[in-house]
């Protein structure tokens, strides 16, 4: 979808949740979700790693595949969860059929139940068709 979805050039943002004020960005240049309530930056336990400042930190042991984009705060699961090598995936969620992909070429999570594209609330932005 159009790069206009990027509100902070250079940052990776989640297009699928209702947009919220960019004020939630506490550390410009870091991978953050502008649509979740901000939390103290103390949540960052490993500066330099891709982290979600709004989730409780967990041991880096959660990282099972160094170098991949992973969420260190979710319980680790077998790498068998990876069904499409080379795609941006969350190895800690149960794998589901790729049929979940409704918009090939977009950043999507193949492990969430697919939902109608009507779920898109902000046309033109990168959005998650699986959210209400």
N, C-alpha and C positions, 0 to 999 in steps of 0.2 A: 504494500500500500504506500501512498505518498509519504515521503520523508517528513512531510509537514507534521507528522505525528510526533516527531522528535521536538520537544519543547526546549530541551537543553542540549544543543548540538554536542556530540561527543559522549553523551551519556546513554547507557542502555536503559530503556524505560519499558514498562509494562503497559501496552496499549489496550489491554482488554478489560481493565477496571475503569469505573467512572473517574474522569479526571478530577484532580484536586489541585488547590493552589501549589505552585512550585515552592512555596515557602516551606514545604515539608522537606525539601532538599536541605540537609544539614552539612553535607560534605560534597560540594560540587566536584564532579570528576569521578566520583565513586559510583559503583553499581547500586542503585537504590530504586525503590518502588515509591513513586510520588503519591500513590493513592492510599497508602497505609498510614495510620497515625504515626507521627514521628516519635522516636524514643531516644533517650540519651545516647550520645555517641559512645558511651562506655560499653555499649553492646558490641562494639568492634573489639575483637580480641586478637585479631591477627591482621594488623594494618598491611595493606598491599594485596590481600586476598579478596576474592569476590565474596561479599558477605551481605546479609540482610540485617541492617541495623535495628530492625524492629522485632526480631525473633531472639529468644534467649540463646546465648552462646552455648556451644557444646564443644567437647574436645575435638581437635583436628583429626583425631583418629577416625572420625566419621568420613574423612576423605579416603576413598578407596581407589580412585584413579587420578593421581596427581596430574595436573595439567588440563583437566576437564572442568567445565563449568558445573560446579556442584554446590549444594546447600549443606554446609557443615552442621546445620542444626537439626536435620532430620535423621532418623535412625537409618543407618546404612542397610542396603539390601544387595543381594547378588547382582553382579554386573549383567546377568542374564536379562535384567530388566531392559537393557539396551536392545532395541529391536531394529533401529536404523542407524548404524554407525555413521558418524559424521554429522548427525543432526544434533541440535541443542536439546538435550534430554535430561530429565531428573531421574537418576538411577535408583532413587529411594521410593518411587511410587510404583505400584503394581502395573505391569505392562498391560496394554489393551490393544485391540486391533487398530491398525493404521487407518481404518475406516473413519476413525475419529477426526482425521484430517479433512477439513471441509474447504480449506482455502490453500491448496498447494502453493508453496513458495513463501508462505507467511510463517512467522515465529509462533509455533503452536506446541501444546503439550499433548502428545498422542495418548497419554494415560488417563486423561479425564474424559468423562462421557461427552459425546458430541451433543451440541444443542443447535437449534436453528440460528442461522446468521442474523435473525432479527435481534439476537442478543447484542449485536453491535449498537452501542449507544452514542458513539461519537464517529459518524461516518468520516472516512478519510484517515482515521488514526489506526494504529496497530491495536487490535482488540482481541479479547479472548471470547470466542463464540460459545464457550462452555459455561460462562457465568450468566446468571439471570439478567 
